Amino acid sequence: MAGTLLSASDARPPASGATVPAATSTGATRRRVRLNVTLTKPKVPPAEVMHLSRQLAAFVGAGVPILAAVSVLSETTPSPRLRDLLRHCVVDLQQGQPFSDALARDAAIFPPYYLGIVRSAELTGRLDLALDQLSAYLERDLEARSKVRSALVYPAIVLVLSLVTMALMIGFVLPRFTRFFRELDAELPVATRMLIGVGDAVQRWWFIAPAGLVAAAAVWWWARSTRPGRAVRDRLLLRLPLVGPIVRLAAVERACRVLGAMMRAGVPLLEGLTAASEASTNVVYRRALLAVREGAMLGEGVAGPIASTGLFPAAAVQMIRVGEHTGTLDTQLDAAGRYYAAELEHRLKRLTTLFEPAVIVFMGLVVGFVAVALVSAMYGALGSSRLR
């Protein structure tokens, strides 16, 4: 207690003419003031958004008021940014604002189509169904990404090991053999002379490699962070022999899934097309869906403008046309999304299956060429030295 209370002498004001040391006042101010500056907001993992949607759907489906559900989840959500948003949502809901407007406070957390579906579901009274559909879609998206990552892990490791092995052989092993061969002054095979030439070129122009890495990083940043770069990148991806069909399938599957989910939740067609365009990760498909929206505004429907883009398969166009004529467009879009999701998974599995042996064969050819070049040169050099 004595350590925490001020004595009488400490509490008295300083005498006239006395000055308080600046360091003491500054230090006290620094102890009292706490700086809390964040340059970037903490990210919210998509899995957290998926779990939040599923939990809200369970609460609302059980008859729990949305205010009580959000209040409970605001205390248990592990993501700090999402927890802060939910706490603000509680205040907004208490003031009578709609749930979708409360979520729009930090719309960057959610996918582009998320808030539109929630807003329409509030108007139709099917919020629990819409949240359950959103959680299911987010779960499928996460599963697809996880499968792609897991399928590419092993080939990526083999490729990195291959490049490291080549760098070690050219940078450390080959120069020692080169000095040995030159000291023997023997006639070297063509493969060995080619290998030595490559090693000399690498040692002489070594700075090209880091310069190339810097240039590649700059191009990568331009292709990801600028609008012209993204447009060039997406057009190029669609034209690549093996990657292009996979990119097309992924874009078609996402468009069908999002538009179908929007329509099932009661969102108007034009708003659904806008959300599908915003949800697309490919600039070419994003612009095509906006063109489809303009055609739908002019009364041309959906199937005709989609077919005119030339970016959607004939089967998808036919299913959309049947859905328009029969009034089951949401069902047909959902069926198309499931079909192209299965086709995308099959293509990805086949591509990764082909990529793994290709990398291994490439590694074997490089190592085999180096081994044959060095061993044949050693035998030739030893044979010529014996003849001398």
C-alpha positions as CSV (number, residue, x, y, z in Angstrom):
1,M,0.0,0.0,0.0
2,A,2.8,2.4,0.9
3,G,4.4,1.8,-2.5
4,T,1.2,2.9,-4.3
5,L,0.2,6.0,-2.3
6,L,1.8,9.4,-2.6
7,S,3.4,11.0,0.4
8,A,2.5,14.5,1.5
9,S,5.7,16.0,0.2
10,D,5.1,14.3,-3.2
11,A,1.6,15.6,-3.4
12,R,2.5,19.3,-2.7
13,P,3.0,21.5,-5.7
14,P,6.5,22.6,-6.5
15,A,7.8,25.8,-4.9
16,S,7.9,29.0,-6.9
17,G,10.8,29.0,-9.2
18,A,11.1,25.3,-9.1
19,T,10.8,23.4,-12.4
20,V,9.7,19.9,-13.0
21,P,12.2,17.8,-15.0
22,A,11.2,17.4,-18.5
23,A,12.3,13.8,-18.6
24,T,10.1,13.0,-15.7
25,S,6.9,14.5,-17.2
26,T,7.7,13.0,-20.6
27,G,8.2,9.6,-19.1
28,A,5.0,9.8,-17.1
29,T,3.1,10.8,-20.3
30,R,4.6,7.9,-22.2
31,R,3.6,5.5,-19.5
32,R,0.0,6.9,-19.5
33,V,-0.4,7.1,-23.3
34,R,-0.6,3.8,-25.2
35,L,-0.1,3.9,-28.9
36,N,-2.2,1.4,-30.8
37,V,-1.4,1.8,-34.5
38,T,-2.1,-0.9,-37.0
39,L,-1.0,-0.4,-40.6
40,T,-3.2,-3.2,-42.0
41,K,-6.4,-4.8,-40.7
42,P,-6.1,-8.4,-39.5
43,K,-7.3,-10.8,-42.2
44,V,-10.3,-13.1,-41.7
45,P,-9.7,-16.6,-43.0
46,P,-12.5,-17.8,-45.3
47,A,-13.0,-20.8,-43.0
48,E,-14.1,-18.4,-40.2
49,V,-16.7,-16.8,-42.5
50,M,-17.9,-20.3,-43.4
51,H,-18.2,-21.3,-39.8
52,L,-19.9,-18.1,-38.8
53,S,-22.5,-18.6,-41.6
54,R,-23.2,-22.1,-40.5
55,Q,-23.6,-21.2,-36.8
56,L,-25.9,-18.3,-37.6
57,A,-28.0,-20.5,-39.8
58,A,-28.3,-23.0,-36.9
59,F,-29.3,-20.3,-34.5
60,V,-31.9,-18.6,-36.8
61,G,-33.3,-22.0,-37.9
62,A,-33.8,-22.9,-34.3
63,G,-35.9,-19.7,-33.7
64,V,-33.2,-17.7,-31.9
65,P,-33.5,-14.0,-32.7
66,I,-30.7,-12.7,-34.9
67,L,-29.6,-10.2,-32.2
68,A,-29.1,-12.9,-29.6
69,A,-27.3,-15.1,-32.1
70,V,-24.9,-12.4,-33.1
71,S,-24.4,-11.4,-29.5
72,V,-23.4,-15.0,-28.6
73,L,-21.1,-15.4,-31.6
74,S,-19.4,-12.1,-31.0
75,E,-17.9,-13.5,-27.8
76,T,-16.7,-16.9,-29.2
77,T,-15.4,-16.0,-32.7
78,P,-11.7,-16.5,-32.8
79,S,-10.9,-13.9,-35.5
80,P,-10.3,-10.4,-33.9
81,R,-11.6,-8.5,-37.0
82,L,-14.7,-10.6,-37.3
83,R,-15.3,-10.4,-33.5
84,D,-15.1,-6.6,-33.7
85,L,-17.5,-6.5,-36.6
86,L,-20.0,-8.7,-34.7
87,R,-19.9,-6.5,-31.7
88,H,-20.6,-3.5,-33.9
89,C,-23.5,-5.5,-35.4
90,V,-25.0,-6.0,-32.0
91,V,-25.1,-2.2,-31.5
92,D,-26.5,-1.6,-35.0
93,L,-29.2,-4.3,-34.5
94,Q,-30.2,-2.8,-31.2
95,Q,-30.7,0.5,-33.0
96,G,-33.0,-1.2,-35.5
97,Q,-30.8,-1.5,-38.5
98,P,-31.1,-4.6,-40.8
99,F,-28.5,-7.4,-40.4
100,S,-27.2,-7.0,-43.9
101,D,-26.5,-3.2,-43.3
102,A,-24.7,-4.1,-40.1
103,L,-22.5,-6.6,-41.9
104,A,-21.8,-4.0,-44.6
105,R,-19.8,-2.0,-42.1
106,D,-16.8,-4.2,-43.1
107,A,-17.9,-5.7,-46.4
108,A,-14.3,-6.6,-47.4
109,I,-14.5,-9.6,-45.0
110,F,-17.2,-11.3,-47.1
111,P,-17.3,-12.5,-50.7
112,P,-18.9,-10.0,-53.2
113,Y,-22.1,-12.0,-53.4
114,Y,-22.5,-12.6,-49.6
115,L,-24.2,-9.4,-48.6
116,G,-26.6,-9.4,-51.5
117,I,-27.9,-12.9,-50.6
118,V,-28.3,-11.9,-47.0
119,R,-30.1,-8.7,-47.9
120,S,-32.6,-10.6,-50.2
121,A,-33.0,-13.4,-47.6
122,E,-34.0,-10.8,-45.0
123,L,-36.7,-9.5,-47.3
124,T,-38.1,-13.0,-48.1
125,G,-37.8,-14.3,-44.5
126,R,-35.4,-17.1,-45.5
127,L,-32.3,-16.0,-43.7
128,D,-31.5,-19.4,-42.2
129,L,-31.8,-21.1,-45.6
130,A,-29.6,-18.4,-47.3
131,L,-26.9,-18.6,-44.6
132,D,-26.9,-22.4,-44.8
133,Q,-26.4,-22.2,-48.6
134,L,-23.6,-19.7,-48.2
135,S,-21.8,-21.9,-45.7
136,A,-22.1,-24.8,-48.1
137,Y,-20.8,-22.9,-51.0
138,L,-17.9,-21.5,-49.0
139,E,-17.1,-25.0,-47.8
140,R,-17.0,-26.3,-51.4
141,D,-14.7,-23.5,-52.4
142,L,-12.4,-24.2,-49.5
143,E,-12.3,-27.9,-50.3
144,A,-11.5,-27.2,-54.0
145,R,-8.6,-24.9,-53.0
146,S,-7.3,-27.4,-50.5
147,K,-7.3,-30.2,-53.1
148,V,-5.4,-28.0,-55.5
149,R,-2.8,-27.1,-52.9
150,S,-2.3,-30.6,-51.7
151,A,-2.0,-31.9,-55.2
152,L,0.7,-29.4,-56.1
153,V,2.8,-29.8,-52.9
154,Y,4.8,-32.9,-54.0
155,P,5.5,-31.7,-57.6
156,A,6.6,-28.3,-56.2
157,I,9.0,-29.9,-53.7
158,V,10.5,-32.1,-56.5
159,L,10.9,-29.1,-58.8
160,V,12.6,-27.1,-56.1
161,L,14.9,-29.9,-55.2
162,S,15.7,-30.3,-58.9
163,L,16.7,-26.7,-59.2
164,V,18.8,-26.7,-56.1
165,T,20.6,-29.9,-57.3
166,M,21.3,-28.3,-60.6
167,A,22.6,-25.1,-58.9
168,L,24.9,-27.1,-56.6
169,M,26.3,-29.2,-59.5
170,I,26.9,-26.2,-61.7
171,G,28.2,-23.9,-59.0
172,F,30.4,-26.3,-56.9
173,V,30.9,-29.7,-58.4
174,L,31.5,-28.8,-62.1
175,P,34.2,-26.2,-61.5
176,R,36.4,-28.8,-59.7
177,F,36.0,-31.3,-62.5
178,T,36.7,-28.6,-65.0
179,R,40.1,-27.8,-63.4
180,F,40.9,-31.4,-63.3
181,F,40.2,-32.0,-67.0
182,R,42.1,-28.9,-68.0
183,E,45.2,-30.0,-66.1
184,L,45.1,-33.4,-67.9
185,D,44.8,-31.6,-71.2
186,A,42.8,-34.5,-72.6
187,E,40.4,-34.6,-75.5
188,L,36.9,-34.3,-73.9
189,P,33.6,-35.7,-75.3
190,V,31.1,-33.4,-76.8
191,A,28.7,-33.8,-73.8
192,T,31.5,-32.8,-71.4
193,R,32.5,-29.8,-73.5
194,M,28.8,-28.7,-73.6
195,L,28.6,-29.1,-69.8
196,I,31.8,-27.1,-69.2
197,G,30.5,-24.4,-71.6
198,V,27.3,-24.1,-69.6
199,G,29.2,-23.9,-66.3
200,D,31.5,-21.2,-67.7
201,A,28.6,-19.2,-68.9
202,V,26.8,-19.4,-65.6
203,Q,29.9,-18.3,-63.7
204,R,30.6,-15.5,-66.1
205,W,27.0,-14.2,-66.3
206,W,25.8,-15.1,-62.8
207,F,24.2,-11.8,-62.2
208,I,21.6,-12.6,-64.9
209,A,19.9,-15.0,-62.4
210,P,19.1,-12.5,-59.6
211,A,18.2,-9.8,-62.2
212,G,15.8,-12.3,-63.8
213,L,14.3,-13.1,-60.4
214,V,13.8,-9.4,-59.7
215,A,12.2,-8.9,-63.2
216,A,10.0,-11.9,-62.6
217,A,8.9,-10.5,-59.2
218,A,8.1,-7.1,-60.8
219,V,6.1,-8.8,-63.6
220,W,4.3,-10.9,-61.0
221,W,3.4,-7.8,-59.0
222,W,2.2,-6.0,-62.1
223,A,0.1,-8.9,-63.1
224,R,-1.6,-9.2,-59.7
225,S,-1.8,-5.6,-58.5
226,T,-2.7,-3.5,-61.6
227,R,-5.8,-3.6,-63.7
228,P,-4.0,-3.8,-67.1
229,G,-1.7,-6.5,-65.6
230,R,-4.6,-8.6,-64.4
231,A,-6.3,-8.3,-67.8
232,V,-3.2,-9.5,-69.6
233,R,-2.6,-12.3,-67.1
234,D,-6.2,-13.6,-67.3
235,R,-6.2,-13.5,-71.1
236,L,-2.9,-15.3,-71.2
237,L,-4.1,-18.0,-68.8
238,L,-7.1,-18.8,-70.9
239,R,-4.8,-19.4,-73.9
240,L,-2.3,-21.7,-72.3
241,P,-2.6,-25.3,-73.5
242,L,-3.0,-27.2,-70.2
243,V,-4.0,-24.4,-67.8
244,G,-6.5,-22.7,-70.0
245,P,-9.3,-25.4,-69.9
246,I,-8.9,-25.6,-66.1
247,V,-9.2,-21.8,-65.7
248,R,-12.3,-21.9,-67.9
249,L,-13.9,-24.6,-65.9
250,A,-13.2,-22.8,-62.6
251,A,-14.7,-19.6,-63.9
252,V,-17.8,-21.3,-65.3
253,E,-18.3,-23.3,-62.1
254,R,-18.0,-20.2,-59.9
255,A,-20.4,-18.2,-62.1
256,C,-23.1,-20.9,-62.1
257,R,-22.7,-21.5,-58.3
258,V,-23.0,-17.8,-57.4
259,L,-25.8,-17.0,-59.7
260,G,-27.7,-20.1,-58.7
261,A,-27.3,-19.3,-55.0
262,M,-28.4,-15.7,-55.5
263,M,-31.5,-16.7,-57.4
264,R,-32.4,-19.4,-54.9
265,A,-32.2,-16.8,-52.2
266,G,-34.7,-14.6,-54.1
267,V,-32.2,-12.0,-55.4
268,P,-33.3,-10.4,-58.7
269,L,-31.5,-11.6,-61.8
270,L,-29.7,-8.4,-62.5
271,E,-28.3,-8.1,-59.0
272,G,-27.3,-11.8,-59.2
273,L,-25.4,-11.2,-62.5
274,T,-23.6,-8.3,-60.8
275,A,-22.6,-10.4,-57.9
276,A,-21.5,-13.2,-60.1
277,S,-19.4,-10.8,-62.1
278,E,-17.8,-9.4,-58.9
279,A,-17.2,-12.9,-57.6
280,S,-15.3,-14.0,-60.7
281,T,-11.5,-14.1,-60.3
282,N,-10.9,-13.8,-64.1
283,V,-11.2,-10.3,-65.7
284,V,-12.3,-11.8,-69.0
285,Y,-15.3,-13.6,-67.4
286,R,-16.0,-10.6,-65.2
287,R,-16.5,-8.4,-68.2
288,A,-18.5,-11.1,-70.0
289,L,-20.9,-11.4,-67.2
290,L,-21.4,-7.6,-67.1
291,A,-22.2,-7.8,-70.8
292,V,-24.7,-10.6,-70.1
293,R,-26.3,-8.3,-67.5
294,E,-26.6,-5.5,-70.1
295,G,-28.3,-8.0,-72.4
296,A,-30.7,-9.1,-69.7
297,M,-31.6,-5.4,-69.0
298,L,-32.5,-5.1,-72.7
299,G,-34.9,-8.1,-72.4
300,E,-32.6,-10.6,-74.2
301,G,-32.7,-13.1,-71.3
302,V,-29.6,-14.9,-70.0
303,A,-28.9,-17.8,-72.3
304,G,-28.6,-15.7,-75.5
305,P,-26.1,-13.2,-74.1
306,I,-24.1,-16.0,-72.4
307,A,-23.9,-17.9,-75.6
308,S,-22.7,-14.8,-77.5
309,T,-19.7,-14.4,-75.2
310,G,-18.2,-17.7,-76.4
311,L,-16.8,-18.3,-73.0
312,F,-19.4,-20.8,-71.6
313,P,-19.6,-24.5,-72.8
314,A,-22.6,-25.4,-75.0
315,A,-23.9,-27.7,-72.2
316,A,-24.0,-24.9,-69.7
317,V,-25.8,-22.6,-72.2
318,Q,-28.4,-25.3,-73.0
319,M,-29.1,-25.9,-69.3
320,I,-29.5,-22.2,-68.7
321,R,-31.9,-22.0,-71.7
322,V,-34.0,-24.9,-70.3
323,G,-34.1,-23.2,-66.9
324,E,-35.3,-20.0,-68.5
325,H,-38.1,-21.7,-70.4
326,T,-39.2,-23.9,-67.5
327,G,-38.8,-21.3,-64.7
328,T,-36.2,-23.5,-62.9
329,L,-33.1,-21.4,-63.7
330,D,-31.8,-21.7,-60.1
331,T,-32.0,-25.5,-60.2
332,Q,-30.3,-25.7,-63.6
333,L,-27.5,-23.3,-62.5
334,D,-26.9,-25.4,-59.4
335,A,-26.8,-28.6,-61.5
336,A,-24.4,-27.0,-63.9
337,G,-22.2,-25.8,-61.0
338,R,-22.1,-29.4,-59.6
339,Y,-21.2,-30.9,-63.0
340,Y,-18.4,-28.4,-63.7
341,A,-17.1,-28.7,-60.2
342,A,-16.7,-32.5,-60.7
343,E,-15.1,-31.9,-64.1
344,L,-12.7,-29.4,-62.7
345,E,-11.6,-31.8,-60.0
346,H,-11.0,-34.5,-62.6
347,R,-9.0,-32.1,-64.8
348,L,-6.9,-31.0,-61.8
349,K,-6.2,-34.5,-60.7
350,R,-5.1,-35.5,-64.2
351,L,-2.9,-32.4,-64.6
352,T,-1.1,-33.0,-61.3
353,T,-0.8,-36.7,-62.2
354,L,1.0,-35.8,-65.4
355,F,3.1,-33.1,-63.7
356,E,4.7,-35.3,-61.1
357,P,6.3,-37.8,-63.5
358,A,7.3,-34.9,-65.9
359,V,9.3,-33.2,-63.1
360,I,10.9,-36.5,-62.1
361,V,11.8,-37.3,-65.7
362,F,13.3,-33.8,-66.1
363,M,15.3,-34.2,-62.9
364,G,16.6,-37.6,-64.1
365,L,17.6,-36.4,-67.5
366,V,19.5,-33.5,-66.1
367,V,21.3,-35.5,-63.5
368,G,21.9,-38.4,-65.9
369,F,23.4,-36.0,-68.6
370,V,25.8,-34.5,-66.0
371,A,26.8,-37.9,-64.7
372,V,27.4,-39.3,-68.2
373,A,29.4,-36.2,-69.2
374,L,31.6,-36.3,-66.2
375,V,32.2,-40.1,-66.1
376,S,32.9,-40.4,-69.8
377,A,35.4,-37.5,-69.6
378,M,37.1,-39.1,-66.6
379,Y,37.5,-42.4,-68.5
380,G,38.8,-40.6,-71.5
381,A,41.2,-38.6,-69.5
382,L,42.5,-41.6,-67.6
383,G,42.9,-43.6,-70.9
384,S,44.8,-40.9,-72.6
385,S,47.1,-40.4,-69.6
386,R,48.0,-44.2,-69.6
387,L,48.8,-44.1,-73.3
388,R,51.3,-41.3,-72.6
